[in-house]
Amino acid sequence: MNNSVTLKDIAKALNLSISTISKSLNDSHEISAETKKLVLDYAQQHHYFPNRLAKGLKEGKSRSIGVVVCSLENNFAAQMLDGIDCASTDKSYQIIIMQSKESQKQERACIELLYAGGVDGILISPACETVDFSYLQSLQESGLPVVLFDRLSDDIDTHKVGADNFKGAYDATVHLIKNGYRSIAHLNTNTILNIATERLNGYKQALEEYKLTYRPDLLRSCDYTDAKKLNADLEESIKYYMALKDRPDAILTSTDQISTRCLALLNKLGYKIPEDVALIGFTNTDLADAFNPPLTTVHQPAFEIGQLAASKLISLIEKKNQEPEYETILLDTTIQVRASTRARK
C-alpha cells in the first residue's frame, strides 16, 4: 500500500496551487520566505519525498551518477567514495557504486549496466588491467560525460583528478635518504596506468638528485589483480631482496595493500623494522599508528579527490561550460613520519 504524499495533496491541504508548492520546495525566489517555510514544514511532517524519476524525466536527467572503483575493500577507496557522496548529495545527485575487482572485463560490464540504467555520467578509477579506453571514448562521443579519478591515463581526454604520485614517491625517497638509507628498493604494481609509472619516476628522480645509483634489481612489480597472487608475489619479492648480496636497507611500497601486507610479511619472516630494513608506503589506513612498528606513510587526500572529481562530473552534466576545457588536477600528498623509517645511527 502506497501512502506517500504528493504535491497535489500538499496543495490541497494548504490551499495553495501545485505550482506554488513545487516552487517552494525548489527554493524559488518567486515565493515568499513565509510560504516556503509553511510548505517545507508540512512536507517534512508528512514525510514527502520528491519523485526523483518524474523530476528526472522532466529535466531529461536521472540525477544519478555511476561510480566504478577497483575494490570496495580498501580504506582509500572508501574515503574517495565519501568525497564523491558529499559533492553529489550537495547537488541532489544519487550515486550508484560498482567495483571492477581489477578486471577490465568486469569494469566494462559495470559501465554497460550503469549506462543502460540511464546514469547522467560516470566517474571511474580504472582497473589495473585496463589498457584500452576506446569504449569509454565511444560513450563520451554519444554524449555521456566521463571523469577519471585516482588512476589516470593519457589515452582519454576528459577531467582527471588524482594525487601527485610523482611528488609523493619523490618525497618518500628523499625522506629515506635524509634518514641515512642508501639502498632503497621499490615495490610497485604491474600496470601501465600512471599510478605506477609516476611513482617509479618520482623514486628515480630522488635517487638521481642525491647521486644514488638506480639499481633495476631493486625494482619489483606485483600482480595486483588477485589477492592470493599478490601475497605470493610479495613474499617472493621480500625473500629475493633479503637474499641479495647488496640487499636493500629500505623499501618504498606503492599501494595500500602492498604497504600493509609488506609490513606483516617482514614481521612474519623475522625481520626487524627499521633495523634490518626500513619501510615507507602509500596508504591511508587509519591503523598505521597501531602497526608494529608504526608505519611511515605517504598519505593521499582521498576525500578531496572524490569530492573534486564528482564536482567536475556534475559541471559536465549540467553543461555549465558548453565546450569544456579539460583539466588534470593533482593534489598534494603528505608524509606521515612514524617509527618504521627511524633515522639510522
N, C-alpha and C positions, 0 to 999 in steps of 0.2 A: 504494500500500500504506500503511495507516494503522498506525503503530507507537506511537501516543500512549498514555501510561499513564493508567489510570482510577483512581478512588477504590478500586474493588474490588481492583485489582492491588496498590495500596499496602497496603491492609488485609491482604491475603493474605501479602505479603512481610514485614510487621511483626507478623503475628499479632494484629492489633487489629480491632475492629469498624469497619464503614464509618462508622457514626455518630461514633465517636471520631476517625477521620481527618478527617471533614468539620468537626467542631467544632474540631479542632486548626488546620486551615487557615483557619478563620474567627476564630481567636484567642479562643475561648470561655473564660470564666472557670471553666467546669466542668472544664477539662483542666489537668493539671499542666504547669509550665514545661518539665520534663524530657521529657514525652511530646510536647509541642508541638515542641520542638527536634528530636526524633527524626524526627517526621513531616515537618517543614519541610525538614530536611537531605535526607531521602530524596527528597521531591518535587522539590527543586532539582536534585539529582544526576541524576534520571531525567527531567528536563525535563517535569514535569507542568504542564499548563495547565488551569485550570478551564473547564468547558463553560459559556461565558457565556450561550448560548442557553437551555440547560437551567435554569441558575440564574435567568435572567430569567423563564422560564415559571412557575417555582415561585413567584417573588416577584410575578408579574404585571407585571414591568417588563422592558424590553430592556437597561437600563443603558446606553443611548446617548442622546446629545443632538445635535439638529440645529442647526447654526450657519450663518446666512446673512449674508454680508458683501457690500458693493458690489463689491469687487475684491480679488484676492489679490496685486495688483502693488505696492501701496504699503506702505511701511515701517510706517506707523501701524497698518494692519490686521494686519500680521504680528505686531507687538508685542502687540496686543489678543488675537490667537489664542494666543500664548504664555501669556498670563494665563489664558485660558479652559482651555487644555490642562492647566495646572498645577493649577487648582482641581478640574477634572474627574477627572484621574488620582488626585488625593489622595482622592477619594471613590469610586474604582473605576468611573467612567463613561468610555465612549469617546465621542469627538466625530466627527461627520460634517460636513465643511465644504463649503458650496456658495457660488457667487457669482452675484449678480444682474446684474452689469455695468450698474448704474444703471437697469435696466429693470423696471418694475412687473410686466409680463407674465412675464418670466423669474423674477422674485422669487416670484411665485405658483406657477410650475411647480416651483421648488426646494422650496417649502413642501409642495406636494402630494406630491412624491416622498418627502420626509422623513416626512410623516405616514403615507403608505402603507407606508413601511418600518418603522413601529412605534416611532419615537423616543419617549422619555418626556417630552420638552419641547423647545421651540425658543427659541434666542437669535437675535435679529435686529437688524441695523443697517440700517434701511430704505433702499431706493434713493431717489435724488433725485426720481425720477418719482412715488413713492408718495404718493397723496393720499387713498386710500380704505383704511381699516383694518377694514372690516366683515368681510372674510374671516378675518383674524386673530381678531377678536372671536367669530366663529362657532366657530372651533376652540377658543377658551377655554371657550365655553359647553358644548362637547362634552366638556370635561374635560382638554384638553391645555394645560399651563402654557406661557405665552409671556412672555419678558422682553426689553425693548428695551435696547440698549446703543449708546453713542456718539451716534447720531442719534435724538432723542426726539420724541414727539408727544403733544399733549394729547388726541388722538382715541381713545386706548385706555387703559383702566385696568389697570395692572399695575406691577411693579417696573421702574424705569428707572434706568440708571447711565450717566453721561457726564461730560464735563469741564464746568467752569463757563465756558461760552463767552462769556457777558456780561462777566464779570470779566477773562477773557483778552484780549478786544478792548479793553476799557476800559484795562487796564494797558498794553497795547501802544501805544495812542493817547497816553496820559499820558507814556509813555517818550519818544515822538517830540516831544511838546510841550515837555517839560523839556529836551530836547536842542536846542531852538531852531527846530523845524519848526512852521510855522503854516498851511500849505495842504496838508492831508492827504487824499489820495484813498483810497477803499476799493474793492477788487476782491473781489466776492462771487460766490456761485453762484445760479443761477436756480431755487431750490427753496423750498417753503413750510415745510420742516422747520425745527425750532428751531435747528439748527446755523447757519443763515443769519440768521434773524431775531434771535437772541440776540447774535450778533457785531455785527450792524448796530446794535442798540440800545446795546451797550456802547461802540461807537465814537461814537455820537451823544451819549451821556451825558457822555463825557470832553470832547468839544468844548464842550458846554453849560456844564459846570463851570468850564472855563478860558476862558469868554467868547469862544469862536471860533464864527463863523457856520457852520452846517451848509449845505453847498452841494450840492444834488441833482446838479449837473453833475459832481461828483467821485465819485459812486457809479455803478459799472458792474457788471453781472451777466454771468457767463459760462455758456454751455451746458456742463453737466458730464457729459452722457450719452455723449459721443463724443470721443475723444482728438484727432482731426483738427479737429473743430469747436472744441474748447477752445483749441487752438493758434491757430486763425484768430481767434477771439473775443479772445484775449489780445493778439495782435499789433495788432488793430484798436483795442482799448482803450488800449494804450500810445501808439499814434500819435495817437489822439484826445486823450489827456491832454496830451501834449507839444506839441500844436498849439494848445492853449487860450491865450488872451491872458494870463489869470492862471493859469498852469499849476501843478500841484502840486509841492511840494518834497519830498514823502514819499508812499509808498504802503503801505497795510496790506492784505495779502493773506490770504485766509481758509481755504485748504486746502493740503495737501501739494503736490499737482500744480501748483496755481496759483502757489504761492510759488516753487518751484524753476524752473518754466518762465518765470515773470516775470523772474527774475534773469538767466536765459540770454538771453531776448529783449532785455532792456535792454542787455546786453553786445553782443549781435549788432547792435543798431541804433546802437551807438556812444555810448551814454550812460555817463557816469562815475557810479559809486555810491560814496559818497553825495553827491558834489559837485553833480551835476546833479539827482539825486533819491535820497532815502534809501529803504530797503526793509526792512520787517519782515513776517514771515509766520508763520501757523500751520503748523508742520511738525515732524515728529520725525525727519527724516533724520539719519543719522549722519555725513553728508558736509558738514554746514553749515560746519564749520571749514575744509574743503578748497575751498570755493567762492571765486570771485574777484569781489568781496571776500568774506570770511567773512560768512555771513548771520545777522543777529539773528533769533531765532525765539521763537515762543510754543510752548513745549513742553508736551504733554499727557501725563498719567500713563496711557499706553495699557495697559501690562501690568496695572496696578491696576484699570482699568475692566473689562477682560476677566475678571480673577480674581473681582472682586466680583459682576459680572453672572452668572457661572457659579454662584457660591455661592448667590446669590438664587434662581436657577432650581432648583438642586438642593434647596433648602429647600422650594420649592413642590411639587416632585415627591415629596419624602418626607413632605409634609404635616405638617411639624413644627408649623405653625400651621394649624388647621382652617379658620379664617376669616382669611386673611392681611390685615394692614394694609399696603397697598402703599406703597412709598417711592420717591421720586425723589431720587437721590443724585448730587450734582455735586461732582466732585473738583477741587482747585485746579490751575491751570496755573502755569508759571513762565516768566519772560522770561529768555532766554539771550542776553546782550548781546555783539555782535561788531561788526566794522568797518562793516557796511552802514548803521548808524544813528549813526555818529560825530557828536558834538556839533558844531554849526555854530560857526564862529569869528565 
